[in-house]
Amino acid sequence: MITRNKLPSTLDKGYSVRLKNKLICHPEKRMSELHLTQEEAEKFLKEEKNRIDNTEYLFPESGGSLHIPLKTKDNTEHFMLDIRRANIELKKNTFQTRVRKEIVLVRLDLGGPPHRNPDGLEILCPHIHLYREGFGDKWAYPLPVLFTNPTDSLLVLEQFMDYCNIKEKPNIQRK
């Protein structure tokens, strides 16, 4: 068994290892790569994002997911648009935008259970999660009025891309 005092030397080099199906990151790597200030998060959300190419994507079927790379206009930052659909509950969808591979800036949940915020307040679904310094995406809020019809997944996806300031949108078709 590996104890805290005897972590593999790869952690000293900023790598992560998997122990008993748990990902362990070097503390310095975790702080530098997985943490944003609130100001940085808001800047990333407002920053114009564009598709990286003209690839055509199919909106995932039940149980499927899609990960679409995005970039800033000047190509200095890269983002990922994630689309996930539940297997059994067909109305359950999750759309999220990530930066720096792992940091969720915005996540929108449709058709899922209520969410309990760190302060104990329960937010019904559909709801939106916004990055909050020190908490990541642990805080949810009621869906803004921009989202006009939460029962139409493709419409909500279009509106989500608008909310995330994705200007040159990826080409996503329903099968």
C-alpha positions as a printed Julia matrix, in Angstrom:
175×3 Matrix{Float64}:
   0.0    0.0     0.0
   1.24   3.47   -0.85
   0.98   5.97    1.97
   1.08   9.75    1.86
   4.75   9.75    2.76
   5.65   7.24    0.05
   3.94   8.47   -3.1
   5.68   7.46   -6.33
   8.47   9.74   -7.52
   6.42  10.63  -10.62
   4.32  12.85   -8.38
   7.42  14.88   -7.63
   7.57  15.66  -11.36
   4.0   16.95  -11.52
   2.37  13.79  -12.85
  -0.72  12.06  -11.57
  -1.17   8.38  -10.77
  -4.16   6.09  -10.36
  -4.38   4.19   -7.06
  -7.29   1.8    -6.54
  -9.28   3.66   -9.27
  -8.69   7.05   -7.63
  -6.74   9.71   -9.46
  -4.11  11.27   -7.23
  -2.55  14.53   -8.44
   0.52  16.24   -7.18
  -0.77  19.15   -5.05
   1.2   21.75   -6.99
  -0.15  20.49  -10.32
  -3.68  20.44   -8.98
  -3.54  24.03   -7.76
  -1.89  25.4   -10.88
  -3.96  23.53  -13.46
  -7.34  22.98  -11.84
  -7.87  26.33  -10.15
  -8.99  29.63  -11.61
  -9.66  32.92   -9.96
 -13.21  34.17  -10.35
 -11.88  36.91  -12.62
 -10.16  34.35  -14.89
 -13.31  32.2   -15.07
 -15.47  35.18  -16.04
 -12.89  36.24  -18.64
 -12.87  32.75  -20.16
 -16.66  32.62  -20.25
 -16.9   36.0   -22.02
 -14.08  35.23  -24.43
 -15.16  34.47  -28.0
 -14.87  30.78  -28.8
 -14.86  29.18  -32.25
 -14.87  25.7   -33.74
 -11.44  24.5   -34.78
 -12.56  23.12  -38.16
 -15.61  22.25  -40.28
 -16.13  18.73  -38.93
 -19.77  17.61  -38.93
 -20.93  15.99  -35.7
 -23.98  13.87  -34.94
 -25.96  14.8   -31.83
 -25.41  11.8   -29.54
 -28.03   9.11  -29.26
 -29.21   7.77  -25.91
 -26.22   6.96  -23.7
 -23.79   8.73  -26.02
 -21.46  11.65  -25.64
 -19.62  14.09  -27.83
 -16.53  16.21  -27.11
 -15.92  19.09  -29.5
 -12.71  21.14  -29.36
 -12.98  24.93  -29.5
 -10.42  27.73  -29.53
 -10.17  31.46  -29.05
  -9.97  33.7   -32.1
  -6.23  34.22  -31.57
  -5.72  30.5   -30.77
  -4.21  31.24  -27.34
  -6.72  29.17  -25.33
  -8.51  25.93  -26.04
 -11.89  24.81  -24.74
 -14.04  21.71  -24.97
 -17.79  21.56  -25.54
 -19.18  18.35  -24.03
 -22.59  16.89  -24.82
 -23.83  13.88  -22.84
 -27.15  12.05  -23.05
 -28.49   9.63  -20.49
 -29.13   6.0   -21.29
 -32.56   5.47  -19.79
 -33.99   8.93  -19.09
 -34.15  10.29  -22.67
 -34.79  13.88  -21.56
 -31.65  13.92  -19.41
 -28.87  15.86  -21.13
 -25.75  17.63  -19.94
 -23.97  20.35  -21.89
 -20.75  21.8   -20.56
 -17.84  24.0   -21.56
 -14.39  23.24  -20.15
 -11.11  25.12  -20.25
  -7.6   23.77  -19.59
  -8.89  20.24  -20.24
 -10.6   19.74  -16.86
 -12.06  22.97  -15.5
 -15.8   23.21  -16.03
 -16.79  26.83  -16.67
 -20.48  26.18  -17.32
 -22.62  23.05  -17.11
 -26.3   22.85  -17.96
 -28.34  19.9   -16.7
 -31.69  18.97  -18.25
 -34.08  16.29  -17.02
 -32.02  15.29  -14.02
 -32.51  15.35  -10.26
 -32.41  18.52   -8.15
 -28.98  19.78   -7.09
 -28.02  20.67   -3.53
 -25.62  23.62   -3.32
 -22.84  23.8    -0.71
 -25.07  26.12    1.38
 -27.81  23.46    1.45
 -30.18  25.21   -0.99
 -31.81  22.77   -3.44
 -32.09  23.86   -7.09
 -34.58  22.02   -9.27
 -33.69  20.75  -12.74
 -33.21  22.16  -15.29
 -30.4   24.23  -13.81
 -27.03  25.69  -14.73
 -23.72  25.35  -12.92
 -21.23  28.21  -13.1
 -17.6   28.07  -12.02
 -17.12  29.63   -8.62
 -13.67  30.17   -7.19
 -12.92  27.65   -4.47
 -15.91  25.47   -5.42
 -15.47  24.68   -9.12
 -18.86  23.77  -10.63
 -20.49  22.79   -7.31
 -22.99  25.7    -7.36
 -26.16  25.5    -9.45
 -28.61  28.26  -10.35
 -32.08  28.28  -11.92
 -31.96  28.28  -15.7
 -31.72  31.86  -17.09
 -34.6   33.15  -19.25
 -32.35  32.91  -22.33
 -33.25  29.21  -22.39
 -36.75  29.41  -23.82
 -37.79  25.76  -24.19
 -35.93  23.28  -21.95
 -37.74  20.34  -23.58
 -36.04  20.93  -26.97
 -32.47  19.6   -26.57
 -31.1   21.01  -29.82
 -32.58  24.45  -29.16
 -31.14  24.42  -25.64
 -27.74  23.4   -27.06
 -27.85  26.36  -29.5
 -28.78  28.7   -26.66
 -26.07  27.16  -24.45
 -23.48  27.9   -27.13
 -24.74  31.49  -27.25
 -24.5   31.72  -23.45
 -20.89  30.44  -23.62
 -20.05  32.95  -26.39
 -19.35  30.3   -29.03
 -19.49  32.42  -32.19
 -18.4   30.0   -34.93
 -20.53  27.09  -33.77
 -19.71  23.49  -34.57
 -21.95  21.78  -37.11
 -24.09  19.4   -35.02
 -26.83  17.45  -36.78
 -29.57  15.28  -35.36
 -29.52  11.77  -36.83
